[in-house]
Amino acid sequence: MASGKRPYGGDRLDDDHYPAYTMGRAAELIGATPGFLRALGEAGLVAPSRSGGRHRRYSRHQLRLAVRARELVGQGTPIEAACRIIGLEDQLEEALKDNAELRQPPEEN
């Protein structure tokens, strides 16, 4: 393909941040209730996109954060504390990725 894009939205399927899942499907996938997902949004851990009909849509990245929150809450951590922990873990992961990229030797042309 000349444009480098895949047909039928294949590039979206690979995008970890593409809001592909409705609230009901997201809750089903992670084994939680829609209310739990709403609580994560209220606590600021996830900010779901909204469809044209104003329905919440979640990305795979957001679902991974929600799974981690579910684990911590299941261990007795209050939801606000769990969200803070996960936010810090996510920031650390991004910083480590950035650091690894900066440590790569420059490419030769």
C-alpha positions in Angstrom: 0.0 0.0 0.0 1.4 3.3 -1.1 0.1 5.4 1.8 1.4 3.1 4.5 -2.0 2.9 6.1 -3.8 -0.4 6.5 -7.2 -0.9 5.0 -10.3 -1.0 7.2 -8.8 0.9 10.1 -6.0 -1.6 10.8 -3.9 1.2 12.1 -6.5 1.9 14.8 -6.4 -1.8 15.9 -2.7 -1.4 16.7 -3.2 1.9 18.6 -3.2 1.3 22.3 -4.9 4.7 22.9 -7.8 4.3 20.4 -11.1 4.3 22.3 -12.5 1.1 20.9 -14.5 -0.3 23.8 -17.9 0.8 25.1 -18.4 0.9 28.8 -20.4 -2.3 28.9 -17.8 -4.2 26.9 -14.9 -2.7 28.8 -16.5 -3.7 32.1 -17.1 -7.2 30.8 -13.5 -7.6 29.6 -12.0 -6.6 32.9 -14.5 -8.3 35.1 -15.8 -5.2 36.7 -19.0 -3.2 36.8 -19.7 0.0 34.8 -20.0 1.7 38.2 -16.4 0.8 38.9 -15.3 2.3 35.6 -17.2 5.5 36.4 -15.5 5.6 39.8 -12.1 5.4 38.1 -13.1 8.3 35.8 -14.3 10.3 38.8 -11.0 9.6 40.6 -9.1 10.8 37.5 -7.4 7.6 36.6 -9.0 7.3 33.2 -10.7 9.9 31.0 -12.8 7.9 28.5 -13.6 9.5 25.2 -17.2 10.1 24.2 -18.9 8.8 21.1 -21.2 10.9 19.0 -24.0 9.7 21.2 -22.0 10.8 24.4 -21.3 7.2 25.4 -18.0 6.5 27.2 -15.4 4.7 25.1 -12.2 3.1 26.6 -8.8 2.3 25.1 -6.7 -0.8 25.7 -4.3 1.3 27.7 -7.2 2.6 29.9 -8.4 -1.0 30.4 -4.9 -2.1 31.6 -5.0 0.7 34.2 -8.5 -0.3 35.2 -7.4 -4.0 35.7 -4.5 -2.8 37.9 -6.9 -0.7 39.9 -9.2 -3.6 40.3 -6.3 -5.7 41.7 -5.3 -3.0 44.2 -8.9 -2.4 45.3 -9.4 -6.1 45.6 -6.4 -6.2 48.0 -8.1 -3.5 50.2 -6.5 -0.3 48.8 -9.0 2.6 48.8 -9.9 3.5 45.2 -8.3 7.0 45.5 -5.0 5.6 46.7 -5.1 2.9 44.0 -5.6 5.5 41.3 -2.7 7.6 42.7 -0.4 4.5 42.8 -1.3 3.5 39.3 -0.8 7.1 38.0 2.7 7.1 39.4 3.4 3.7 38.0 2.3 4.8 34.6 4.4 8.0 34.8 7.4 5.9 35.8 6.9 3.5 32.9 6.8 6.4 30.5 9.9 8.0 32.0 11.8 4.7 31.7 10.8 4.4 28.1 11.9 7.9 27.4 15.2 7.3 29.2 15.9 4.1 27.2 15.2 6.0 23.9 17.6 8.8 24.9 20.3 6.3 25.8 20.2 4.8 22.3 23.2 5.7 20.2 22.4 8.1 17.3 21.7 6.3 14.0 24.3 6.7 11.3 23.1 7.9 7.9 
